[in-house]
């Protein structure tokens, strides 16, 4: 049994915002699986049930709001006795450029309150995360809040739609491989240089200049 949890905030006012990247991917998977009109609610989450190669998959969108996402994910994992390594969490990440997908098997919350809540409820930091870049504003708390609650516009919206589709591909591959996160990381992790080159090309195009041939060197 597997769980895929896309994180976000419920309510029409949050639809399409940067913080709802996880919801966007969950909705894309539900659409692909013909389940977009089958959402129900239980244990603090909207959910649909899917079968992948004979294995049951619960696709979740927590209804707790972002900061308490672990209340829903933990409740589902504990009730169905799903091991943390079989719980894939999809969420936004400000430390990655827009249009970037980075998959990891474990690690700190990186300051993401939804991930912190899930870690507390699962009692471990070892569960796969599918992180979608949403870019970072200036390092000011109010600017950060405003940023994550903004809707994607223009080139960012197009890049987000593309990476949401790629993330759905990665999750389907994760299911097809029986939850082999290493294989998914090798196949789908976006190279930072590629995302930076895309950003540089977009900036150059907006300025009416020729885009550089090479992406800026990676500094992190």
N, C-alpha and C positions, 0 to 999 in steps of 0.2 A: 504494500500500500504506500502511496505517495501523497504528499500535500504540496500544492503550489499556492503560495500566498502573495498576492499583489497588494502592496501597501498604498494607502492614500487617505483622503478625508471624504466622508460622505456629505451629500448635499449638492444641489445644483450650482451653488456659488463657487464650489471648488472644482467642478468638472473642467477638465482640460488644463488645469494648472500644473506647474512644474512638480509640485509635491505629490501629484497624483500619477506619476509615471508608472507606478506599479499597477494601478487600476487600469491604465491604458493597455498594458500588456495582458492583464487578465481578461479584459473585454475582447482583445484580439484573439486570444485562445478560445474563448467561448464562441466567438463568431466562426472560427475555423471548424470547431467541433459541432456546429449546428445547435448550440445550447444558449444562444444569446437571449432567448426569451424564457429560459428555464430557471432563472435565478430564484432561490428561496433563502430564507434566513433561519439561522439557528446558532446557538453558542457564540453570539456577538459577531456573526459574520454572514454576509451573503455568500452563497455557495452553489456550485453545480457539481454533479457527479459524472465522471468520464471513465472509460475503460481504455487502457493503453496496453495492447498485447496481453489482454486477460487480467491485467492488474488494475485495481481500483485506484482512481486518482480523485482527490478532492481539490477543486479549484476555489480559492477563498478570496473575498474582499472584506477585510475586517470593517465592522460598522462602529468601532469604538473611537474613531478619530486616531490620527497617527500615533500620538504619544502613548496610547494604551494598546497598540497592536498586539502585544504579547498576550493580552488577556484572551483574545480570540485564537491566535495561533497555538498558544499553549493548551487551551481547552480542547481543541480539535486533536492535537498531537497526543495528549494524555488520554483522552477518551478512547481513541482508536489504537493506542499503543504504537504510534508511529515514531521510529527512531529519529533523532535530530538530523542525521545525515540524509534522511529521506524527506526532509522538509525544505523545499526551495523557496527562498524569499526574494521577491522582486521589488526594488526600491530605487528612489532617486538618490543621486550623489552629487553634491556641489563641487567636490574636488576633481571631478572629471569634466572635460569639455562637452558641450552639447553634441550629440551624435556618437558618443563613445559608449561601448559596452565593456564592462570588466566583471569577470566572474571569479569568485574566490571561494575556498572551502571553509574558511574560518577566519577569525581575527576580531579586533576591537570593533566597537560601534562606530568609530570615526566621528562621534558627536551626533549621530543620527538617533533621535529619541525613539523612533519606531523599532530600530534594531536593538537598542538598549533594552527596551521593554521585552522583546522576544528573548533576548539572552537571559534576562531575569526569570522569565517564565519557563523556559526550557532548561535552565540551570547549566548552560554551556554556551560557548562561542563557536562551537563546531557544527555549523549547518551551512549549506551552500547559499551564497548570495549572488544575485544577478543585479548588478549595479548599473543604472543608466545615468549618464552624465547630463546635468542640467546647467552647468556653468556656475561661476561664483561671482557675486557682486563685490563691492568694496567691503572690507572687513569691519562692518558696523552692524550691530544687532538688529536695528530696525530695518536696515537695508536688506539684511538676510531674510527677515520675515516677509518683507514686501516681495523679494525676489522669488521665494518658493511658492508664493500665492499668486504669482503672475501667470497668465496664460501664454502659451507659446505663440509667437507671431512670425510671419515671414519665413526666412531661411531656417530659423530655429524650429518652427513648426514642421517644416518638411523633413529636416534632419531627425526630429523626434519621431515622426511617423515611420521613417525608414528604420531607425534603431529599435522601435517597438516591434516591428515585424521581424527584425533579426533576432531579437530577444525571444520572441515566440518560437522562432526556428530552433534556437538554442535549447529552450525548455522541452520542445518536442524531441530533440535529439537526446536530451538528458533522460527522458522517459524511455526512448527506444534503446538506450544503452543500459537500462536498469539502474539509473542514477549514478553513472560513472562521471563524476564531476571533473576528474582529471582529463578525460577525453573531451569533454565539452569545453574546458578551458583552452586546450590545445587548438581546438577547431574554431572557436568563436571569439576569444578575447581580442578586442580591437587594439591595434598598436597605437600608443599615444601619438606617435609621429604622424600617423595617418589622420587622426582627428585634428591635430594642430595644423597640418597642411590644409585641410578643408577649411578651417577657421581663417587661416591666412589668405587663402584664395578668395573667400567670401569678402573679407575686409578689403582686399585689393580691388575686387570687382566693384565694390561700393564706392571706392575712391577713384575708379576709372583708371586704375593702373594695372600693369601686368603682374600676375601672381608669381611669387618666387618659385623656382624649380624645386627647391628642397624645403622641407619643413624645418622650423626652428629646432635646435637640438634639445633633447629632453634634459631637464634639470632636476627631476625628482625620481 
